[in-house]
Amino acid sequence: MVETIFRCKWSMTVYQLLNVGINRPGQMVKQTEGLSTKVLNECLKRNTEFGILKKISFNESPPKVEYHVTEFGKKFLEVVKALESLQLEIDK
């Protein structure tokens, strides 16, 4: 799972966007230079399949979709933060 998630270079960007309250795919694409809708959707799908994110669909027209971090995802992101911390120590 971890290898699959980190192979997608956009996963960390998605987590950062969610952390600041940007949870709609269209907003994510607009906020991130170089990120395409196709690649974002693949990344979101993978994270949803692993249980890191949950997809919420609203019955509206036009369709509205939001992504949120699950309880498991919060635990996973704690591990990611710990790895980032270790990397900062290595980079000193």
N, C-alpha and C positions, 0 to 999 in steps of 0.2 A: 504494500500500500504506500509506504513512505517513498519508495523509489519511483513509483508511478506518479505520485503527487509532485515530487520535486523535479521530475523530468519535464513537467510543464512549467516553463519559466514564468508564467503568468499567475500561478497559484498564490505566490506571496503578495503580488499586487492586488489580487482579489481580496485576500485577507485584510490588507491594509485599507482598501476601500470600504469593506464591510465595517471595519473598526471605526471609521469616521462617519458612518451612517449612509453610505452610498450602497444601496442594496438592489437596485434595479439594473438589469443588463444594459439598457440603453444609456443610462447615466454612467455606467462603468466604461463603456466604449468611448463616450464623449470626454471623460476625464483622463483617459490613458492613450497617449500618442503611440501608435504602432499596434494597438490591440484591435483585431478584427472581430466582428460579431461571431463568425464561424469558430474561431479559436477560443473565444470567451465561452461560447456555448459548450464546446468540448470540455473545457476546464471545469465549468460549473457542473456539467453532467457527471464527470469523474468524481468530483468532490461530493456530490450528492449521493452517488452510488456507494461511496465509502462511509457515508454517514457523517461527514464533517459539516456539510451544509444541508439545509432543508429548503425545498422550493415551495413557495406559497403562491397559488394561482387564484386570482380574483375573477369572479364572473362578471366582467365588465366589457364594454365595447368602447374603445379598442381594448384588447386583452391586456391585463396587468399582471406581472409576475415579480415577485421579490424573493431574495435569498437571505437566509439568516443562518448564523452559526448554531449548531446543535450543542447539547451538553457534551457529547463525545468530542465534538469539534473544539470546544473550549479547552478540554484536556489536551487534545492534540496541539493546539496553539500554544499552550504552556510549554510543551516540549520544544516547539519551534523557537519560542523566545529563549529558552535555555541554550539551544544550539547557537542562536545569534550571539548570546552573551559569551559563550566559549569562543566564537569566532573573533569577537572584539578583543579578547585576551590574547589570542594568537597573533592578531594584527598589530599589537603594541610593540 
